């Protein structure tokens, strides 16, 4: 009976998610160094660990990098003082994904910035629902922008510049001049001097594809893929 309890205890120990660890970044609350946590996790084959320092995320990056290298899942979190009526208490918050991590960063920053110099860093409980509503609005805006960039803009622009303008021009002037004029106008309407040459070359290529295939479908698809690639470069570049 004693042996079975020991085995069960070891199994539970390895599967248990330690979510409320205070590192050396929790002043007067924790003294555990992240290097020691890393060695402990490796030695005991800990599956996951959750960092939950009080009112800061100073150790989040170091924790995530070092814990993940030994095969454990780092869980980033912090605990922030929330005020509800006349009561103030610590509430642990954990990030489930990248967006959750960004929201925790905002909440942690606001807890310092939105208070006077004498008060302990805290937030009102209503701030949780407010940032959630703002997050939902941002997601909706991002989806609308994405639909416009990848679907609406390529269809409308290809219909105007290849399906209408280029077709009218080439019926009155040589094809090469029709390609140059329509591509020049296409490039100029985007109001970006730096990308003018790139957009001009893209337009020439799209016009060539349209002239060769006689269909506007291929230019629309290529245009959409180009927008997707540029959006990715802008997002990851920032």
PyMOL commands that set and color helices and strands:
alter all, ss='L'
color gray80, all
select helices_A, chain A and resi 2-15+34-44+60-69+98-113+126-170+175-188+196-213+216-237
alter helices_A, ss='H'
color red, helices_A
select strands_A, chain A and resi 18-21+48-54+73-84+87-94+122-124
alter strands_A, ss='S'
color yellow, strands_A
deselect
rebuild
show_as cartoon
